[in-house]
Amino acid sequence: MADFVVGVGASHSTLMNTHWDKVVHTGRAERFRDALGEARDAIAAARPDVAIIIGSNHFRGFWLDMIPPFTLGVGEVLGAGEAKTPSGPQRTDSEFARSLAQELIEHGTEVAISARLQIDHGQTHAIQYLLTDLPVPVVPLVINVFAAPLPRLDRCAELGRNIAQAVRAVGGDRRVAVIASGGLSHQLPWPADWRDPHGDDEEFLVEAWLNGRGDWERYDKRRREIITAARPVLFPEFDERFLADLEKGDLARYLTFSSEELEKAAGNGGQELRTWLTMAAALGFAPGRSLAYSPMPEWLTGMGVAVIEPVGVS
C-alpha cells in the first residue's frame, strides 16, 4: 500500500534567488536557507518514490480566463523558469498522478486535471531547494489562493484528508512525500480584489492576469518592478503562533478562518497557508518540528520551514 513517509512545509520567494546581495538580515536569511537544507535531508532520509507538491500559482500557469480551486498535474509538467527557478519539463509520475485523480473523485473531492501543467515558483521553488539532486518525480497540486473567490480553508483540509485516502487506495508500495509551498505572512502589492482594481499598477496586474496565457513574459518586467518596490508587511507573531501550533499538531484550529480573517491576520500572501493546512490534514494533523522562522522584509515574507514525520514510518 502506498503511504506518506514525510511532510514538509516551506515558504518561497523568488527574491531569495535574485536579491540575495540586497539582504540586510544575513543571519536570518542563512538560517532559512540552512533549514531548507535540513528539510531536504529529511526528505532524502525518508526515501520517497514520489513527491506531491501542494502550491500556489502566481499567474504564470493559470490566468483569469480559467482558475479552478484545485488542479492536479497528471501529465507533462513545465517549470515557468522565472527568477532563476527551474524551467522546462520536470520529472513526473503520470501513472500515479492519474490514479490519484481518479481516487480523489472516488473519495469525494473533484479536482481539475491538466495533462500539460505550467507551474511557477509556487511549486518550482520547492523543487529547486527541497528536491535538490534527488531523483524524485513530482505530482503538482495547485490551489487557487489569489483569485477570489477562494476555496474555504476547511475544504482544503477535506482535500488533504481525501488525498491521504486516495494515496492509500492507489495500490503498490510507493513511498510518498507531501510538500506544502508558500506563506508565511506577507502582503503582495496586488489588488485587494481583481474585480475592482485601483490605480495604474493594479489595472496593469489585472490585465496581465487576464491576458498572460502564453505571453506572461511580456508583463514580467513591470510586474517585478511593482513587487520589488513594495513596502514589506509581515506578521511575525502570527507566523510564530502558526509554527507553534504545527508543532503541537493543532493546525486544525485555523480551519474556521474565513479568507478575510486570514488576510487580516497574515496578509494576502497568507492565503498560501491553505497549502500547509492541506499537507497537514493529509498527515492527520500530526505534530511536527519547526526548523526555522526568519522574518525577511527584504523578501517581503515571513519565511518558515517545518517537517512532519508520520508515526511508525520506517
N, C-alpha and C positions, 0 to 999 in steps of 0.2 A: 504494500500500500504506500502510495506517495504521501509525504508529510513534510511539515515545516521543520527545519533544523536551526534557523536563526532569523531574527528580525532586526532591522536597523532603521533608525530614523536619523536623517541628516539634512541640515539646511543647505541651500545652494545660493550661489551668487556669481554671476559672470565677472563681477568686479574683482573677485579673487584672482581671476586669470589675467585681467587687463590692467588692474590698478594696484598691484602689489607694491610697486615703488612709491605709491602715494599713501601707504599705510603709516599712521602715526602710532596706533596701539599695536606695536610689533609683537609684544608678548602674547596678547590676546589672539592675534592672527596665527601665530605659530602654534599656540595651544589648540586652536580649532583644527589647523592642518594636521597636527600630530594625532589628534583624536580621530580624524578621518582614516589615518593610517592604522590606528588601533582597531577601528571598526572593520577595515579591510582585512586585517589579520584574523579577526573573529569570524568573518565570512569564510576566509580560506580554511580555517581550522574546522569549520562545520562541513566542509567538502560538499557544497551543493552541486546538483546536476543542472539546476536552472534557477534563475532569479526573476521573481515577479517584481517589477519596479512600478510603484504607485506614485504618480507625479502629476504635475500640472502642465499646462501648455500656454506659453506666453504669446499667442497669436502668431506662431510661425508654422504650426501644423494644423491648427483649427482657426477658422475665421467666423465672423458673424453670419456668414451665409449658411453655416451648419456647425452647431456645437452641441453634441449630445451630453447629458450629465456624466455618463460613464462610457469609455471606449476602450476596447481590448484590441491590441495589435495581434493578429492571428496569421500574418504572412510576412512580407518584406517590411523591415523597419529601417528607416533612414534618419540619420542624425542631421539636423539643420546645419550644424557646424558654426554657429555664431560665437563670436568672442572666444575663439581658441578651444571650443568644446568639440567632442568627436563628431565627425561628419561622415556622410555616406552610409552604406549598408552596415548594419550591426549584426552580430551573431545572434541567431534566434532558434527557438524550438517550436516550429509551426504546428507540429503534431500535438504537442502538449497544449499549446495555446488554443487550438481549435477544440480539443476535447474539453478544456477548461470552460470555454464559452458555452458549449452545449450543456455541461453540467451546471453552470451557473443558472441557466434558464430552468433546468430541472429542479433546482433548489430555490427558485423564486426570485431571481434577480435578472432582468433583461438588460443586457449590455449591448451597445452598438459594437460592431466589429469593423476592423479595417485590415484589408489584405495588403495595403501599401500605406503604412503609417509614418508620417514625418514627426519626429519628436525633437524638442529643443532642450535647452539646459535644464528644464524641469525634470528631465529624465537623464540626459547625457552627462550632466554634472556628476550624477551617481555612478554612471559607467566609468567616467574618467578617473574618479578618486576612490571608489569603493570596490571596483572590479579590476583594478589595475593588474595586468599580467595574469589574470585568472581566466581560464578558458570556459567561462560560464555563459551560456546563452541566456538571453533576456526575453521576458514577456512583458511589454509595457501596458500598464493600465492608466489611462489618463482621466482625471476627474476635472470637471469644469469648476474652477474656483474664481473666475474673474468676470464672466459674462452673466449678469443677473438675468433671470432668477437662478440661484444656485441650489444644488441638491441639499436637503436638510442634513445636519450632522448625524442624526440618528439613522438616516437612510444609508449614510456612508458606513456606519458601524454594521448595519444589516448586510451591506455588501461584503464587508470583511468577514463576517461570520459565515456567509454563504460561500465565499472563496475557500474558507477552511474546509467546509463540507465538500465542495467541488474538487479541491485538490485530492482529498482522500478517496473520492469516488472515481477519479480518473483511472486508477489502477497502475500497475507497475510498481517500481520501488524507487522512484525519483526522490532525491533529497532536495527540498525546495527552500530557498531563501526568499524573504519578502522584505523589500526596501521601500521606505517612505522618504520621498524627497520634497523638501520645501520648508517654509517657515524659518525661524520662529516669527517673532513680531517684526513687522516693518510696514512702512507706508509708501506705496508706489505713487508717483506723480501722474496718476491715471484718473479719468473721470470717475466721480462717485457713482455714476450710473451712465453707461454708454448711451442710453436713450435720451440723455439730457446733458450734452457736453457744454462746458462754459469756457470761452476764450479760444484763441487760435491753436494753442498746443493741444487742448483736449479735442477740438474738432479734427485736427490732424491725426491724432491717435485713433479716433473712431473711424476715420476714413481708411487708415492703414488696416485696422482690424476687419473692416468690411471688404476691402479690395485687395488684400495681400496674397490671396491664394495664387501660388506660382510666381509671385513677384515681390515677396516680402523684403528682399534686399534693397529695393528701390526706396523703401521707407526707413531703412535701418539707421542711416547716419543721423538724421534729425531725431529719431526715436532715442538713440543712445545719448545724444546731447541733452534731451529732456530729462532722461534718467540721471545722468551724472551731475546735472545741475540741481537735483532735488535736495531739499533740506532733510537730513536724517530725522526720522521719528521712530524711536524704539520704546518698548515697554518691558524693561528688564525684570521688574517684579513679576509681571505675568509670566514671562519666559521661565524664570526660576521656579515659580509655583507649578507650571506645567510639567517641567522636568522632574520636580519632586513628586508630583502625582504619578508620573510614569514609573518612577522607582517604587512607589507603593502599590502599583497595579490599579490606580484609581482614576484612569483617564476617562472612564465611562461617565464621570460627573460632568464632562463638557458636552455630552450629547443633548442636553436640554438647551444649550445656547442657540439662539437664532443667529442668522447671518449678521444682523445689525448689532447684536450684543457682542459677537466675536470681533467684528471690526472695531467697535468701541474699545474693546479690551486689548487688541493686538494689532490694530491697523488693517488696511485692506489686504496687505500681504499675509496677514494672519489667517486668511481664509484657506491658505495652503495646508493648515493643520488638519484639514479633512484627510489628507494622505496619511498622517501619523495615526489618526483615530481609526482609519480603515485597517492599517497594518496591525495596530494593537488589538483591534477586535478579532482579526484573523488568528491571533495568538491567544485569544481568550482573555485579553487584558491582564496577562501575566506580569508580575513585577519585572522591572528591567534595571539597567545600570546607565546612569548618565556619565558620559565620558568627558564632556566639556561643555561649557557655555561661555561664549565670547560675544558680548555686545560690540558690534563693529559699525560705528557710524560711517566709516569710510566705505563700507559695503552696503550701507543703508539697512542693515539687517541684524537682528539678534541671532547669532549662529550657534546652533546646538547639535550635538551628536549623542545618540543613545543606542544601546543594544538590548534586545530582549532575547533570552535564550530559553526555549521551551524546556519544561521539566522532563527529565527522563530521556533526552536525546543523547545518542552516543555516536 
